[in-house]
């Protein structure tokens, strides 16, 4: 069930980014990935469902790393004129 919440947040972020507010959309996507990492960290393996792909540590590191990378891109890319 947690997977569906993460999926919904990620899809909402992609939808917001596609409509033009890319910073907000990418931020939503990054937060969804970090939430997925938190869920993967606290849920036991049988309850993790589709969040369980590799070992728990590797899943959490990849999800948090990707989320932080996206947030840092949002923070560092300058506004484009126009």
HTML snippet that shows the backbone in 3Dmol.js (N, CA, C, O; Angstrom):
<script src="https://3Dmol.org/build/3Dmol-min.js"></script>
<div id="view" style="width:600px;height:400px;position:relative"></div>
<script>
const pdb = `
ATOM      1  N   UNK A   1       0.817  -1.187   0.000  1.00  0.00           N
ATOM      2  CA  UNK A   1       0.000   0.000   0.000  1.00  0.00           C
ATOM      3  C   UNK A   1       0.867   1.260   0.000  1.00  0.00           C
ATOM      4  O   UNK A   1       0.509   2.260  -0.622  1.00  0.00           O
ATOM      5  N   UNK A   2       1.993   1.213   0.689  1.00  0.00           N
ATOM      6  CA  UNK A   2       2.906   2.354   0.704  1.00  0.00           C
ATOM      7  C   UNK A   2       3.409   2.635  -0.703  1.00  0.00           C
ATOM      8  O   UNK A   2       3.589   3.789  -1.091  1.00  0.00           O
ATOM      9  N   UNK A   3       3.634   1.567  -1.462  1.00  0.00           N
ATOM     10  CA  UNK A   3       4.111   1.713  -2.837  1.00  0.00           C
ATOM     11  C   UNK A   3       3.162   2.582  -3.655  1.00  0.00           C
ATOM     12  O   UNK A   3       3.612   3.407  -4.450  1.00  0.00           O
ATOM     13  N   UNK A   4       1.864   2.407  -3.471  1.00  0.00           N
ATOM     14  CA  UNK A   4       0.898   3.202  -4.233  1.00  0.00           C
ATOM     15  C   UNK A   4       0.970   4.683  -3.866  1.00  0.00           C
ATOM     16  O   UNK A   4       0.801   5.542  -4.731  1.00  0.00           O
ATOM     17  N   UNK A   5       1.216   4.987  -2.606  1.00  0.00           N
ATOM     18  CA  UNK A   5       1.391   6.380  -2.205  1.00  0.00           C
ATOM     19  C   UNK A   5       2.630   7.005  -2.824  1.00  0.00           C
ATOM     20  O   UNK A   5       2.599   8.148  -3.280  1.00  0.00           O
ATOM     21  N   UNK A   6       3.723   6.245  -2.838  1.00  0.00           N
ATOM     22  CA  UNK A   6       4.957   6.728  -3.464  1.00  0.00           C
ATOM     23  C   UNK A   6       4.745   6.905  -4.960  1.00  0.00           C
ATOM     24  O   UNK A   6       5.179   7.900  -5.540  1.00  0.00           O
ATOM     25  N   UNK A   7       4.080   5.943  -5.582  1.00  0.00           N
ATOM     26  CA  UNK A   7       3.797   6.033  -7.014  1.00  0.00           C
ATOM     27  C   UNK A   7       2.927   7.244  -7.316  1.00  0.00           C
ATOM     28  O   UNK A   7       3.170   7.954  -8.292  1.00  0.00           O
ATOM     29  N   UNK A   8       1.915   7.487  -6.490  1.00  0.00           N
ATOM     30  CA  UNK A   8       1.052   8.651  -6.684  1.00  0.00           C
ATOM     31  C   UNK A   8       1.819   9.958  -6.559  1.00  0.00           C
ATOM     32  O   UNK A   8       1.617  10.876  -7.354  1.00  0.00           O
ATOM     33  N   UNK A   9       2.697  10.047  -5.568  1.00  0.00           N
ATOM     34  CA  UNK A   9       3.509  11.252  -5.407  1.00  0.00           C
ATOM     35  C   UNK A   9       4.454  11.469  -6.574  1.00  0.00           C
ATOM     36  O   UNK A   9       4.638  12.598  -7.030  1.00  0.00           O
ATOM     37  N   UNK A  10       5.053  10.391  -7.055  1.00  0.00           N
ATOM     38  CA  UNK A  10       5.966  10.505  -8.196  1.00  0.00           C
ATOM     39  C   UNK A  10       5.217  10.913  -9.455  1.00  0.00           C
ATOM     40  O   UNK A  10       5.689  11.762 -10.212  1.00  0.00           O
ATOM     41  N   UNK A  11       4.056  10.317  -9.684  1.00  0.00           N
ATOM     42  CA  UNK A  11       3.265  10.682 -10.866  1.00  0.00           C
ATOM     43  C   UNK A  11       2.763  12.119 -10.778  1.00  0.00           C
ATOM     44  O   UNK A  11       2.717  12.827 -11.784  1.00  0.00           O
ATOM     45  N   UNK A  12       2.389  12.546  -9.583  1.00  0.00           N
ATOM     46  CA  UNK A  12       1.967  13.940  -9.411  1.00  0.00           C
ATOM     47  C   UNK A  12       3.122  14.887  -9.715  1.00  0.00           C
ATOM     48  O   UNK A  12       2.932  15.915 -10.365  1.00  0.00           O
ATOM     49  N   UNK A  13       4.305  14.546  -9.252  1.00  0.00           N
ATOM     50  CA  UNK A  13       5.473  15.375  -9.540  1.00  0.00           C
ATOM     51  C   UNK A  13       5.780  15.445 -11.021  1.00  0.00           C
ATOM     52  O   UNK A  13       6.098  16.516 -11.540  1.00  0.00           O
ATOM     53  N   UNK A  14       5.689  14.315 -11.708  1.00  0.00           N
ATOM     54  CA  UNK A  14       5.923  14.303 -13.154  1.00  0.00           C
ATOM     55  C   UNK A  14       4.857  15.118 -13.865  1.00  0.00           C
ATOM     56  O   UNK A  14       5.154  15.834 -14.821  1.00  0.00           O
ATOM     57  N   UNK A  15       3.618  15.013 -13.404  1.00  0.00           N
ATOM     58  CA  UNK A  15       2.541  15.795 -14.010  1.00  0.00           C
ATOM     59  C   UNK A  15       2.734  17.288 -13.819  1.00  0.00           C
ATOM     60  O   UNK A  15       2.519  18.069 -14.747  1.00  0.00           O
ATOM     61  N   UNK A  16       3.138  17.689 -12.620  1.00  0.00           N
ATOM     62  CA  UNK A  16       3.382  19.109 -12.354  1.00  0.00           C
ATOM     63  C   UNK A  16       4.553  19.601 -13.200  1.00  0.00           C
ATOM     64  O   UNK A  16       4.503  20.699 -13.754  1.00  0.00           O
ATOM     65  N   UNK A  17       5.597  18.797 -13.300  1.00  0.00           N
ATOM     66  CA  UNK A  17       6.755  19.195 -14.113  1.00  0.00           C
ATOM     67  C   UNK A  17       6.382  19.306 -15.584  1.00  0.00           C
ATOM     68  O   UNK A  17       6.890  20.179 -16.287  1.00  0.00           O
ATOM     69  N   UNK A  18       5.509  18.440 -16.051  1.00  0.00           N
ATOM     70  CA  UNK A  18       5.109  18.458 -17.463  1.00  0.00           C
ATOM     71  C   UNK A  18       4.257  19.671 -17.805  1.00  0.00           C
ATOM     72  O   UNK A  18       4.220  20.096 -18.960  1.00  0.00           O
ATOM     73  N   UNK A  19       3.576  20.230 -16.819  1.00  0.00           N
ATOM     74  CA  UNK A  19       2.722  21.390 -17.089  1.00  0.00           C
ATOM     75  C   UNK A  19       3.488  22.709 -17.043  1.00  0.00           C
ATOM     76  O   UNK A  19       2.907  23.763 -17.298  1.00  0.00           O
ATOM     77  N   UNK A  20       4.764  22.669 -16.727  1.00  0.00           N
ATOM     78  CA  UNK A  20       5.571  23.876 -16.804  1.00  0.00           C
ATOM     79  C   UNK A  20       6.250  24.288 -15.516  1.00  0.00           C
ATOM     80  O   UNK A  20       7.274  24.969 -15.567  1.00  0.00           O
ATOM     81  N   UNK A  21       5.726  23.905 -14.366  1.00  0.00           N
ATOM     82  CA  UNK A  21       6.355  24.265 -13.093  1.00  0.00           C
ATOM     83  C   UNK A  21       7.360  23.170 -12.726  1.00  0.00           C
ATOM     84  O   UNK A  21       7.154  22.407 -11.782  1.00  0.00           O
ATOM     85  N   UNK A  22       8.451  23.113 -13.495  1.00  0.00           N
ATOM     86  CA  UNK A  22       9.354  21.972 -13.381  1.00  0.00           C
ATOM     87  C   UNK A  22      10.038  21.894 -12.023  1.00  0.00           C
ATOM     88  O   UNK A  22      10.291  20.795 -11.529  1.00  0.00           O
ATOM     89  N   UNK A  23      10.341  23.030 -11.412  1.00  0.00           N
ATOM     90  CA  UNK A  23      11.002  22.980 -10.102  1.00  0.00           C
ATOM     91  C   UNK A  23      10.096  22.326  -9.055  1.00  0.00           C
ATOM     92  O   UNK A  23      10.546  21.487  -8.276  1.00  0.00           O
ATOM     93  N   UNK A  24       8.837  22.709  -9.041  1.00  0.00           N
ATOM     94  CA  UNK A  24       7.895  22.097  -8.094  1.00  0.00           C
ATOM     95  C   UNK A  24       7.717  20.613  -8.393  1.00  0.00           C
ATOM     96  O   UNK A  24       7.700  19.789  -7.479  1.00  0.00           O
ATOM     97  N   UNK A  25       7.586  20.277  -9.661  1.00  0.00           N
ATOM     98  CA  UNK A  25       7.383  18.882 -10.037  1.00  0.00           C
ATOM     99  C   UNK A  25       8.561  17.998  -9.682  1.00  0.00           C
ATOM    100  O   UNK A  25       8.381  16.901  -9.152  1.00  0.00           O
ATOM    101  N   UNK A  26       9.761  18.465  -9.967  1.00  0.00           N
ATOM    102  CA  UNK A  26      10.952  17.675  -9.639  1.00  0.00           C
ATOM    103  C   UNK A  26      11.126  17.586  -8.124  1.00  0.00           C
ATOM    104  O   UNK A  26      11.595  16.569  -7.613  1.00  0.00           O
ATOM    105  N   UNK A  27      10.754  18.635  -7.411  1.00  0.00           N
ATOM    106  CA  UNK A  27      10.808  18.580  -5.946  1.00  0.00           C
ATOM    107  C   UNK A  27       9.846  17.529  -5.406  1.00  0.00           C
ATOM    108  O   UNK A  27      10.197  16.779  -4.495  1.00  0.00           O
ATOM    109  N   UNK A  28       8.640  17.466  -5.956  1.00  0.00           N
ATOM    110  CA  UNK A  28       7.672  16.443  -5.544  1.00  0.00           C
ATOM    111  C   UNK A  28       8.221  15.048  -5.811  1.00  0.00           C
ATOM    112  O   UNK A  28       8.096  14.153  -4.975  1.00  0.00           O
ATOM    113  N   UNK A  29       8.826  14.870  -6.974  1.00  0.00           N
ATOM    114  CA  UNK A  29       9.400  13.574  -7.327  1.00  0.00           C
ATOM    115  C   UNK A  29      10.513  13.201  -6.355  1.00  0.00           C
ATOM    116  O   UNK A  29      10.589  12.056  -5.909  1.00  0.00           O
ATOM    117  N   UNK A  30      11.375  14.155  -6.025  1.00  0.00           N
ATOM    118  CA  UNK A  30      12.466  13.895  -5.091  1.00  0.00           C
ATOM    119  C   UNK A  30      11.934  13.537  -3.706  1.00  0.00           C
ATOM    120  O   UNK A  30      12.452  12.629  -3.056  1.00  0.00           O
ATOM    121  N   UNK A  31      10.913  14.240  -3.261  1.00  0.00           N
ATOM    122  CA  UNK A  31      10.332  13.947  -1.946  1.00  0.00           C
ATOM    123  C   UNK A  31       9.679  12.567  -1.944  1.00  0.00           C
ATOM    124  O   UNK A  31       9.741  11.852  -0.944  1.00  0.00           O
ATOM    125  N   UNK A  32       9.056  12.194  -3.052  1.00  0.00           N
ATOM    126  CA  UNK A  32       8.470  10.854  -3.153  1.00  0.00           C
ATOM    127  C   UNK A  32       9.554   9.786  -3.065  1.00  0.00           C
ATOM    128  O   UNK A  32       9.344   8.751  -2.432  1.00  0.00           O
ATOM    129  N   UNK A  33      10.703  10.015  -3.682  1.00  0.00           N
ATOM    130  CA  UNK A  33      11.802   9.050  -3.612  1.00  0.00           C
ATOM    131  C   UNK A  33      12.363   8.952  -2.198  1.00  0.00           C
ATOM    132  O   UNK A  33      12.681   7.859  -1.732  1.00  0.00           O
ATOM    133  N   UNK A  34      12.484  10.078  -1.521  1.00  0.00           N
ATOM    134  CA  UNK A  34      12.992  10.057  -0.147  1.00  0.00           C
ATOM    135  C   UNK A  34      11.978   9.389   0.785  1.00  0.00           C
ATOM    136  O   UNK A  34      12.364   8.683   1.716  1.00  0.00           O
ATOM    137  N   UNK A  35      10.688   9.608   0.537  1.00  0.00           N
ATOM    138  CA  UNK A  35       9.651   8.919   1.318  1.00  0.00           C
ATOM    139  C   UNK A  35       9.705   7.414   1.072  1.00  0.00           C
ATOM    140  O   UNK A  35       9.508   6.624   1.995  1.00  0.00           O
ATOM    141  N   UNK A  36       9.968   7.019  -0.165  1.00  0.00           N
ATOM    142  CA  UNK A  36      10.108   5.594  -0.479  1.00  0.00           C
ATOM    143  C   UNK A  36      11.293   5.000   0.274  1.00  0.00           C
ATOM    144  O   UNK A  36      11.220   3.872   0.761  1.00  0.00           O
ATOM    145  N   UNK A  37      12.380   5.754   0.368  1.00  0.00           N
ATOM    146  CA  UNK A  37      13.548   5.279   1.111  1.00  0.00           C
ATOM    147  C   UNK A  37      13.219   5.111   2.589  1.00  0.00           C
ATOM    148  O   UNK A  37      13.622   4.130   3.213  1.00  0.00           O
ATOM    149  N   UNK A  38      12.486   6.071   3.146  1.00  0.00           N
ATOM    150  CA  UNK A  38      12.108   5.971   4.559  1.00  0.00           C
ATOM    151  C   UNK A  38      11.203   4.767   4.792  1.00  0.00           C
ATOM    152  O   UNK A  38      11.357   4.047   5.779  1.00  0.00           O
ATOM    153  N   UNK A  39      10.257   4.550   3.878  1.00  0.00           N
ATOM    154  CA  UNK A  39       9.366   3.397   4.008  1.00  0.00           C
ATOM    155  C   UNK A  39      10.144   2.095   3.887  1.00  0.00           C
ATOM    156  O   UNK A  39       9.900   1.150   4.637  1.00  0.00           O
ATOM    157  N   UNK A  40      11.069   2.044   2.955  1.00  0.00           N
ATOM    158  CA  UNK A  40      11.877   0.833   2.760  1.00  0.00           C
ATOM    159  C   UNK A  40      12.726   0.562   3.985  1.00  0.00           C
ATOM    160  O   UNK A  40      12.967  -0.593   4.337  1.00  0.00           O
ATOM    161  N   UNK A  41      13.181   1.623   4.635  1.00  0.00           N
ATOM    162  CA  UNK A  41      14.032   1.467   5.807  1.00  0.00           C
ATOM    163  C   UNK A  41      13.271   0.897   6.996  1.00  0.00           C
ATOM    164  O   UNK A  41      13.810   0.068   7.729  1.00  0.00           O
ATOM    165  N   UNK A  42      12.031   1.325   7.202  1.00  0.00           N
ATOM    166  CA  UNK A  42      11.303   0.913   8.404  1.00  0.00           C
ATOM    167  C   UNK A  42      10.428  -0.320   8.204  1.00  0.00           C
ATOM    168  O   UNK A  42      10.105  -1.005   9.175  1.00  0.00           O
ATOM    169  N   UNK A  43      10.039  -0.616   6.973  1.00  0.00           N
ATOM    170  CA  UNK A  43       9.175  -1.773   6.749  1.00  0.00           C
ATOM    171  C   UNK A  43       9.990  -3.065   6.725  1.00  0.00           C
ATOM    172  O   UNK A  43      11.094  -3.094   6.182  1.00  0.00           O
ATOM    173  N   UNK A  44       9.449  -4.128   7.310  1.00  0.00           N
ATOM    174  CA  UNK A  44      10.123  -5.420   7.170  1.00  0.00           C
ATOM    175  C   UNK A  44      10.041  -5.900   5.718  1.00  0.00           C
ATOM    176  O   UNK A  44       9.143  -5.502   4.975  1.00  0.00           O
ATOM    177  N   UNK A  45      10.974  -6.746   5.329  1.00  0.00           N
ATOM    178  CA  UNK A  45      11.047  -7.192   3.933  1.00  0.00           C
ATOM    179  C   UNK A  45       9.735  -7.752   3.381  1.00  0.00           C
ATOM    180  O   UNK A  45       9.381  -7.422   2.249  1.00  0.00           O
ATOM    181  N   UNK A  46       8.995  -8.583   4.122  1.00  0.00           N
ATOM    182  CA  UNK A  46       7.746  -9.100   3.536  1.00  0.00           C
ATOM    183  C   UNK A  46       6.691  -8.021   3.279  1.00  0.00           C
ATOM    184  O   UNK A  46       5.838  -8.184   2.406  1.00  0.00           O
ATOM    185  N   UNK A  47       6.745  -6.912   4.040  1.00  0.00           N
ATOM    186  CA  UNK A  47       5.757  -5.844   3.886  1.00  0.00           C
ATOM    187  C   UNK A  47       6.197  -4.752   2.915  1.00  0.00           C
ATOM    188  O   UNK A  47       5.401  -3.873   2.586  1.00  0.00           O
ATOM    189  N   UNK A  48       7.430  -4.786   2.456  1.00  0.00           N
ATOM    190  CA  UNK A  48       7.946  -3.724   1.592  1.00  0.00           C
ATOM    191  C   UNK A  48       7.368  -3.796   0.185  1.00  0.00           C
ATOM    192  O   UNK A  48       7.369  -2.797  -0.535  1.00  0.00           O
ATOM    193  N   UNK A  49       6.881  -4.949  -0.209  1.00  0.00           N
ATOM    194  CA  UNK A  49       6.235  -5.083  -1.518  1.00  0.00           C
ATOM    195  C   UNK A  49       7.160  -4.715  -2.655  1.00  0.00           C
ATOM    196  O   UNK A  49       8.289  -5.200  -2.734  1.00  0.00           O
ATOM    197  N   UNK A  50       6.674  -3.848  -3.544  1.00  0.00           N
ATOM    198  CA  UNK A  50       7.440  -3.494  -4.734  1.00  0.00           C
ATOM    199  C   UNK A  50       8.567  -2.514  -4.438  1.00  0.00           C
ATOM    200  O   UNK A  50       9.354  -2.203  -5.332  1.00  0.00           O
ATOM    201  N   UNK A  51       8.667  -2.019  -3.208  1.00  0.00           N
ATOM    202  CA  UNK A  51       9.814  -1.197  -2.842  1.00  0.00           C
ATOM    203  C   UNK A  51      11.054  -2.061  -2.631  1.00  0.00           C
ATOM    204  O   UNK A  51      12.175  -1.552  -2.623  1.00  0.00           O
ATOM    205  N   UNK A  52      10.854  -3.359  -2.462  1.00  0.00           N
ATOM    206  CA  UNK A  52      11.968  -4.277  -2.206  1.00  0.00           C
ATOM    207  C   UNK A  52      12.480  -4.816  -3.534  1.00  0.00           C
ATOM    208  O   UNK A  52      11.851  -5.672  -4.156  1.00  0.00           O
ATOM    209  N   UNK A  53      13.623  -4.305  -3.956  1.00  0.00           N
ATOM    210  CA  UNK A  53      14.217  -4.737  -5.215  1.00  0.00           C
ATOM    211  C   UNK A  53      15.559  -5.402  -4.951  1.00  0.00           C
ATOM    212  O   UNK A  53      15.828  -6.490  -5.460  1.00  0.00           O
ATOM    213  N   UNK A  54      16.392  -4.757  -4.164  1.00  0.00           N
ATOM    214  CA  UNK A  54      17.715  -5.267  -3.833  1.00  0.00           C
ATOM    215  C   UNK A  54      17.784  -5.415  -2.317  1.00  0.00           C
ATOM    216  O   UNK A  54      16.756  -5.536  -1.652  1.00  0.00           O
ATOM    217  N   UNK A  55      18.977  -5.404  -1.786  1.00  0.00           N
ATOM    218  CA  UNK A  55      19.084  -5.434  -0.331  1.00  0.00           C
ATOM    219  C   UNK A  55      18.547  -4.117   0.229  1.00  0.00           C
ATOM    220  O   UNK A  55      18.508  -3.101  -0.465  1.00  0.00           O
ATOM    221  N   UNK A  56      18.141  -4.153   1.482  1.00  0.00           N
ATOM    222  CA  UNK A  56      17.533  -2.965   2.092  1.00  0.00           C
ATOM    223  C   UNK A  56      18.483  -1.776   2.051  1.00  0.00           C
ATOM    224  O   UNK A  56      18.077  -0.674   1.682  1.00  0.00           O
ATOM    225  N   UNK A  57      19.737  -1.983   2.422  1.00  0.00           N
ATOM    226  CA  UNK A  57      20.701  -0.887   2.451  1.00  0.00           C
ATOM    227  C   UNK A  57      20.894  -0.284   1.061  1.00  0.00           C
ATOM    228  O   UNK A  57      20.909   0.938   0.914  1.00  0.00           O
ATOM    229  N   UNK A  58      21.039  -1.114   0.061  1.00  0.00           N
ATOM    230  CA  UNK A  58      21.251  -0.610  -1.294  1.00  0.00           C
ATOM    231  C   UNK A  58      20.021   0.131  -1.809  1.00  0.00           C
ATOM    232  O   UNK A  58      20.156   1.172  -2.452  1.00  0.00           O
ATOM    233  N   UNK A  59      18.830  -0.387  -1.537  1.00  0.00           N
ATOM    234  CA  UNK A  59      17.602   0.311  -1.938  1.00  0.00           C
ATOM    235  C   UNK A  59      17.536   1.705  -1.317  1.00  0.00           C
ATOM    236  O   UNK A  59      17.240   2.683  -2.004  1.00  0.00           O
ATOM    237  N   UNK A  60      17.810   1.791  -0.025  1.00  0.00           N
ATOM    238  CA  UNK A  60      17.726   3.075   0.680  1.00  0.00           C
ATOM    239  C   UNK A  60      18.780   4.047   0.154  1.00  0.00           C
ATOM    240  O   UNK A  60      18.481   5.221  -0.066  1.00  0.00           O
ATOM    241  N   UNK A  61      19.996   3.577  -0.048  1.00  0.00           N
ATOM    242  CA  UNK A  61      21.068   4.453  -0.538  1.00  0.00           C
ATOM    243  C   UNK A  61      20.736   4.988  -1.927  1.00  0.00           C
ATOM    244  O   UNK A  61      20.929   6.174  -2.193  1.00  0.00           O
ATOM    245  N   UNK A  62      20.241   4.133  -2.812  1.00  0.00           N
ATOM    246  CA  UNK A  62      19.911   4.571  -4.172  1.00  0.00           C
ATOM    247  C   UNK A  62      18.755   5.565  -4.156  1.00  0.00           C
ATOM    248  O   UNK A  62      18.815   6.588  -4.839  1.00  0.00           O
ATOM    249  N   UNK A  63      17.709   5.283  -3.391  1.00  0.00           N
ATOM    250  CA  UNK A  63      16.553   6.183  -3.349  1.00  0.00           C
ATOM    251  C   UNK A  63      16.905   7.536  -2.735  1.00  0.00           C
ATOM    252  O   UNK A  63      16.522   8.577  -3.269  1.00  0.00           O
ATOM    253  N   UNK A  64      17.625   7.528  -1.629  1.00  0.00           N
ATOM    254  CA  UNK A  64      18.014   8.790  -0.992  1.00  0.00           C
ATOM    255  C   UNK A  64      18.985   9.556  -1.885  1.00  0.00           C
ATOM    256  O   UNK A  64      18.862  10.772  -2.036  1.00  0.00           O
ATOM    257  N   UNK A  65      19.939   8.860  -2.472  1.00  0.00           N
ATOM    258  CA  UNK A  65      20.899   9.524  -3.355  1.00  0.00           C
ATOM    259  C   UNK A  65      20.231  10.183  -4.546  1.00  0.00           C
ATOM    260  O   UNK A  65      20.572  11.309  -4.910  1.00  0.00           O
ATOM    261  N   UNK A  66      19.282   9.489  -5.153  1.00  0.00           N
ATOM    262  CA  UNK A  66      18.570  10.062  -6.291  1.00  0.00           C
ATOM    263  C   UNK A  66      17.713  11.247  -5.854  1.00  0.00           C
ATOM    264  O   UNK A  66      17.667  12.265  -6.543  1.00  0.00           O
ATOM    265  N   UNK A  67      17.038  11.121  -4.722  1.00  0.00           N
ATOM    266  CA  UNK A  67      16.226  12.228  -4.220  1.00  0.00           C
ATOM    267  C   UNK A  67      17.055  13.459  -3.912  1.00  0.00           C
ATOM    268  O   UNK A  67      16.667  14.574  -4.260  1.00  0.00           O
ATOM    269  N   UNK A  68      18.196  13.266  -3.261  1.00  0.00           N
ATOM    270  CA  UNK A  68      19.069  14.400  -2.943  1.00  0.00           C
ATOM    271  C   UNK A  68      19.652  15.009  -4.219  1.00  0.00           C
ATOM    272  O   UNK A  68      19.774  16.229  -4.324  1.00  0.00           O
ATOM    273  N   UNK A  69      20.010  14.170  -5.180  1.00  0.00           N
ATOM    274  CA  UNK A  69      20.540  14.691  -6.445  1.00  0.00           C
ATOM    275  C   UNK A  69      19.500  15.558  -7.150  1.00  0.00           C
ATOM    276  O   UNK A  69      19.829  16.621  -7.676  1.00  0.00           O
ATOM    277  N   UNK A  70      18.255  15.110  -7.161  1.00  0.00           N
ATOM    278  CA  UNK A  70      17.202  15.902  -7.803  1.00  0.00           C
ATOM    279  C   UNK A  70      16.977  17.223  -7.067  1.00  0.00           C
ATOM    280  O   UNK A  70      16.826  18.269  -7.699  1.00  0.00           O
ATOM    281  N   UNK A  71      16.955  17.176  -5.742  1.00  0.00           N
ATOM    282  CA  UNK A  71      16.771  18.414  -4.974  1.00  0.00           C
ATOM    283  C   UNK A  71      17.935  19.380  -5.179  1.00  0.00           C
ATOM    284  O   UNK A  71      17.732  20.593  -5.243  1.00  0.00           O
ATOM    285  N   UNK A  72      19.142  18.852  -5.279  1.00  0.00           N
ATOM    286  CA  UNK A  72      20.282  19.745  -5.505  1.00  0.00           C
ATOM    287  C   UNK A  72      20.236  20.347  -6.906  1.00  0.00           C
ATOM    288  O   UNK A  72      20.640  21.495  -7.093  1.00  0.00           O
ATOM    289  N   UNK A  73      19.754  19.595  -7.889  1.00  0.00           N
ATOM    290  CA  UNK A  73      19.587  20.162  -9.226  1.00  0.00           C
ATOM    291  C   UNK A  73      18.551  21.277  -9.223  1.00  0.00           C
ATOM    292  O   UNK A  73      18.744  22.317  -9.854  1.00  0.00           O
ATOM    293  N   UNK A  74      17.454  21.056  -8.511  1.00  0.00           N
ATOM    294  CA  UNK A  74      16.416  22.090  -8.419  1.00  0.00           C
ATOM    295  C   UNK A  74      16.986  23.355  -7.790  1.00  0.00           C
ATOM    296  O   UNK A  74      16.655  24.465  -8.206  1.00  0.00           O
ATOM    297  N   UNK A  75      17.836  23.186  -6.794  1.00  0.00           N
ATOM    298  CA  UNK A  75      18.374  24.343  -6.076  1.00  0.00           C
ATOM    299  C   UNK A  75      19.476  25.063  -6.848  1.00  0.00           C
ATOM    300  O   UNK A  75      19.688  26.258  -6.644  1.00  0.00           O
ATOM    301  N   UNK A  76      20.179  24.358  -7.727  1.00  0.00           N
ATOM    302  CA  UNK A  76      21.354  24.974  -8.347  1.00  0.00           C
ATOM    303  C   UNK A  76      21.162  25.411  -9.792  1.00  0.00           C
ATOM    304  O   UNK A  76      21.941  26.232 -10.278  1.00  0.00           O
ATOM    305  N   UNK A  77      20.166  24.902 -10.494  1.00  0.00           N
ATOM    306  CA  UNK A  77      19.963  25.317 -11.884  1.00  0.00           C
ATOM    307  C   UNK A  77      19.365  26.719 -11.886  1.00  0.00           C
ATOM    308  O   UNK A  77      18.322  26.948 -11.274  1.00  0.00           O
ATOM    309  N   UNK A  78      20.014  27.657 -12.565  1.00  0.00           N
ATOM    310  CA  UNK A  78      19.497  29.033 -12.566  1.00  0.00           C
ATOM    311  C   UNK A  78      18.235  29.159 -13.414  1.00  0.00           C
ATOM    312  O   UNK A  78      17.984  28.356 -14.312  1.00  0.00           O
ATOM    313  N   UNK A  79      17.452  30.185 -13.105  1.00  0.00           N
ATOM    314  CA  UNK A  79      16.260  30.466 -13.913  1.00  0.00           C
ATOM    315  C   UNK A  79      16.681  30.861 -15.320  1.00  0.00           C
ATOM    316  O   UNK A  79      17.660  31.583 -15.514  1.00  0.00           O
ATOM    317  N   UNK A  80      15.933  30.381 -16.284  1.00  0.00           N
ATOM    318  CA  UNK A  80      16.220  30.705 -17.677  1.00  0.00           C
ATOM    319  C   UNK A  80      15.398  31.925 -18.080  1.00  0.00           C
ATOM    320  O   UNK A  80      14.227  32.023 -17.714  1.00  0.00           O
ATOM    321  N   UNK A  81      15.985  32.845 -18.818  1.00  0.00           N
ATOM    322  CA  UNK A  81      15.207  34.013 -19.255  1.00  0.00           C
ATOM    323  C   UNK A  81      14.133  33.613 -20.253  1.00  0.00           C
ATOM    324  O   UNK A  81      14.312  32.690 -21.048  1.00  0.00           O
ATOM    325  N   UNK A  82      13.032  34.314 -20.197  1.00  0.00           N
ATOM    326  CA  UNK A  82      11.982  34.065 -21.182  1.00  0.00           C
ATOM    327  C   UNK A  82      10.814  33.544 -20.562  1.00  0.00           C
ATOM    328  O   UNK A  82       9.823  33.273 -21.241  1.00  0.00           O
TER     329      UNK A  82
END
`;
const viewer = $3Dmol.createViewer("view");
viewer.addModel(pdb, "pdb");
viewer.setStyle({}, {cartoon: {color: "spectrum"}});
viewer.zoomTo();
viewer.render();
</script>
